[in-house]
Amino acid sequence: MTRTSTSSWASYRESIGDRSPMFAAIADAWDVADALYPGCYLDLSPSTAIRSVTYVDTDRRAARYFADSGLVEAELAGTRTGSADGIRFLHADYTTPLPVPDEAFDLLISLYAGPVWEHCRRYLRPGGLLVANTSHGDASLAALDPDLTLVAAVQHRGGRYRLDTTGLDRYLVPRKPSEADPDRIRDRGRGISYTRSAFAYVFLRT
């Protein structure tokens, strides 16, 4: 994940865009009360739609940002949740055990942060959701995991997010079937190419 010198979500989203509509769509489609966001950096967008979010990052800038409760509160003002009461930040490495209970979260977020699913799957409850993209291969690994079922593709065009829940068999079809190998994906550290792409994918843990 690319780190910048930004010090707030407002300035950070100028470079990455505002993902709040995506999380609003997910929260509206499913019953999401608690989310875990490893590798979050300064992306506060899940908290605009989800009441309780645990953020995890090793970056000191993220730690300073989330420690400034006044700034976090101000940046959430006017959003659907409107409050920082449900926010917890862990200054930690998600590849090591986290001080959170197993199967405690409804949503696990993996966006541009590396192999989140394989390290944090224990924290997602059965029936919970993983939202992941292919930047570091996480969605590609998730697509091959028998414990996960694709339930939506997240399309992002013109600054707008849309959940595609129909015709899902069109997604995650490798252009080169031989590349759909977990060890190969892990070694390369990036996702494989698909015949139909999306910004991210939503999987249900069975």
VMD Tcl script that draws the C-alpha trace (Angstrom):
set ca {
  {0.00 0.00 0.00}
  {1.34 3.42 -0.90}
  {1.91 5.65 2.12}
  {1.69 9.40 1.79}
  {2.38 12.35 4.08}
  {-1.30 13.02 4.62}
  {-2.42 13.57 8.20}
  {-6.18 13.20 7.97}
  {-8.83 11.24 6.16}
  {-9.94 14.40 4.34}
  {-6.55 14.88 2.72}
  {-5.95 11.16 2.18}
  {-9.18 10.65 0.28}
  {-8.08 13.31 -2.20}
  {-5.66 10.69 -3.50}
  {-7.71 7.50 -3.05}
  {-11.25 8.81 -3.40}
  {-14.11 8.44 -0.94}
  {-15.05 4.80 -0.36}
  {-17.96 5.70 1.93}
  {-20.63 4.84 -0.67}
  {-19.21 1.35 -1.03}
  {-19.46 0.68 2.68}
  {-22.94 2.21 2.78}
  {-24.03 -0.17 0.02}
  {-22.57 -3.17 1.87}
  {-24.12 -2.11 5.17}
  {-27.50 -1.64 3.49}
  {-27.37 -5.02 1.76}
  {-26.24 -7.05 4.76}
  {-26.47 -6.81 8.53}
  {-23.02 -5.41 9.33}
  {-22.52 -4.25 12.91}
  {-18.79 -4.81 13.48}
  {-15.94 -4.49 10.97}
  {-12.19 -5.15 11.10}
  {-9.93 -3.11 8.79}
  {-6.29 -4.27 8.75}
  {-3.92 -2.00 6.85}
  {-6.33 0.91 7.09}
  {-3.82 3.80 7.15}
  {-6.05 6.94 7.28}
  {-9.12 5.55 5.53}
  {-12.00 6.34 7.86}
  {-14.70 5.60 5.29}
  {-16.10 2.38 6.88}
  {-17.11 4.38 9.96}
  {-19.43 6.58 7.91}
  {-21.78 3.61 7.53}
  {-20.78 1.00 10.14}
  {-21.19 1.79 13.81}
  {-18.30 -0.28 15.20}
  {-14.98 -0.53 13.30}
  {-11.60 -1.75 14.54}
  {-8.74 -0.28 12.52}
  {-5.28 -1.86 12.41}
  {-2.03 -0.45 11.07}
  {1.68 -0.28 11.93}
  {2.12 3.22 10.52}
  {2.80 5.89 13.15}
  {0.89 8.48 11.14}
  {-2.21 6.31 11.38}
  {-1.67 5.93 15.12}
  {-1.40 9.71 15.55}
  {-4.46 10.31 13.44}
  {-6.73 7.89 15.27}
  {-5.43 9.14 18.63}
  {-6.82 12.59 17.76}
  {-10.42 11.84 18.70}
  {-11.48 15.42 18.06}
  {-10.28 15.31 14.47}
  {-11.83 11.89 13.87}
  {-15.11 13.10 15.35}
  {-15.05 16.22 13.18}
  {-14.40 14.19 10.03}
  {-17.38 11.97 10.76}
  {-19.72 14.88 11.43}
  {-22.64 14.82 9.04}
  {-22.16 11.18 8.04}
  {-24.68 8.43 8.66}
  {-23.03 7.32 11.91}
  {-21.87 10.81 12.84}
  {-19.78 9.68 15.80}
  {-16.38 8.20 16.65}
  {-17.79 6.28 19.63}
  {-17.51 2.93 17.85}
  {-13.94 3.37 16.62}
  {-10.99 1.39 17.97}
  {-7.45 1.61 16.60}
  {-4.76 -1.04 17.09}
  {-1.19 0.02 16.38}
  {-0.25 -3.50 15.38}
  {0.88 -5.85 12.64}
  {-2.11 -7.82 11.41}
  {0.16 -10.74 10.40}
  {0.64 -11.42 14.12}
  {-2.21 -12.34 16.53}
  {-4.44 -9.38 17.32}
  {-6.03 -8.69 20.74}
  {-9.54 -9.32 19.44}
  {-11.77 -12.39 19.85}
  {-12.06 -15.01 17.13}
  {-15.22 -14.85 15.00}
  {-16.05 -11.40 16.39}
  {-16.65 -9.44 13.18}
  {-19.35 -9.24 10.53}
  {-17.02 -7.71 7.94}
  {-13.31 -8.09 7.20}
  {-11.82 -5.43 4.91}
  {-8.84 -6.12 2.64}
  {-7.99 -3.22 0.33}
  {-4.42 -2.70 -0.91}
  {-3.01 -4.11 2.34}
  {-1.55 -7.50 1.50}
  {-2.67 -11.02 2.50}
  {-5.29 -9.95 5.03}
  {-7.62 -12.91 4.52}
  {-5.09 -15.63 5.29}
  {-3.87 -13.87 8.44}
  {-7.20 -12.57 9.75}
  {-9.78 -15.13 8.69}
  {-10.05 -16.35 12.29}
  {-11.67 -13.04 13.29}
  {-14.54 -13.25 10.79}
  {-17.66 -14.99 12.04}
  {-19.38 -17.70 9.98}
  {-21.88 -15.89 7.79}
  {-19.66 -12.80 7.82}
  {-18.34 -10.95 4.79}
  {-14.90 -10.34 3.30}
  {-14.50 -7.40 0.95}
  {-11.23 -7.65 -0.96}
  {-9.53 -6.48 -4.12}
  {-6.86 -8.13 -6.21}
  {-4.01 -5.67 -5.70}
  {-1.96 -8.03 -3.52}
  {-3.75 -11.19 -4.55}
  {-6.21 -11.34 -1.65}
  {-9.37 -11.53 -3.78}
  {-7.66 -14.08 -6.04}
  {-6.85 -16.26 -3.03}
  {-10.36 -15.77 -1.65}
  {-11.85 -16.91 -4.96}
  {-10.05 -20.24 -4.53}
  {-11.02 -20.74 -0.88}
  {-13.82 -23.30 -0.40}
  {-14.93 -21.50 2.77}
  {-15.89 -18.40 0.79}
  {-18.66 -17.74 -1.72}
  {-18.79 -14.70 -4.00}
  {-21.96 -12.70 -3.28}
  {-21.23 -9.38 -5.00}
  {-18.80 -7.55 -7.22}
  {-18.12 -3.90 -6.44}
  {-18.07 -1.74 -9.54}
  {-16.52 1.73 -9.36}
  {-17.01 4.19 -12.17}
  {-17.18 7.95 -12.25}
  {-16.67 8.15 -8.51}
  {-19.71 5.98 -7.86}
  {-19.85 2.51 -6.34}
  {-22.38 -0.16 -7.25}
  {-22.87 -3.72 -5.99}
  {-23.43 -6.22 -8.78}
  {-25.16 -9.27 -7.31}
  {-26.36 -10.89 -10.55}
  {-24.48 -12.96 -13.08}
  {-21.67 -13.54 -10.62}
  {-20.40 -16.51 -12.60}
  {-19.01 -13.93 -15.06}
  {-16.55 -12.70 -12.44}
  {-13.27 -14.19 -11.20}
  {-12.83 -16.22 -14.39}
  {-9.04 -16.30 -15.01}
  {-7.78 -15.26 -18.42}
  {-5.12 -17.92 -17.94}
  {-6.52 -20.81 -15.87}
  {-3.01 -22.00 -15.02}
  {-2.47 -18.84 -12.95}
  {-5.29 -19.75 -10.54}
  {-2.87 -21.44 -8.16}
  {-2.67 -20.28 -4.50}
  {1.08 -20.83 -4.17}
  {1.76 -18.93 -7.38}
  {-0.44 -16.03 -6.25}
  {1.31 -15.89 -2.86}
  {4.76 -15.95 -4.45}
  {3.91 -13.16 -6.89}
  {2.07 -11.09 -4.28}
  {-0.54 -9.83 -6.70}
  {-3.85 -10.87 -8.16}
  {-4.38 -12.62 -11.45}
  {-6.09 -11.22 -14.53}
  {-9.79 -11.98 -15.04}
  {-12.04 -11.86 -18.07}
  {-14.34 -9.44 -16.21}
  {-12.91 -7.18 -13.54}
  {-14.28 -5.20 -10.60}
  {-12.91 -2.76 -8.04}
  {-13.44 -5.30 -5.27}
  {-15.37 -8.45 -4.46}
  {-17.62 -9.39 -1.54}
  {-17.40 -12.95 -0.26}
  {-19.57 -14.74 2.31}
  {-17.85 -17.00 4.79}
  {-19.78 -20.26 5.02}
}
mol new
graphics top color blue
foreach p $ca { graphics top sphere $p radius 0.5 }
foreach p [lrange $ca 0 end-1] q [lrange $ca 1 end] { graphics top cylinder $p $q radius 0.2 }
display resetview
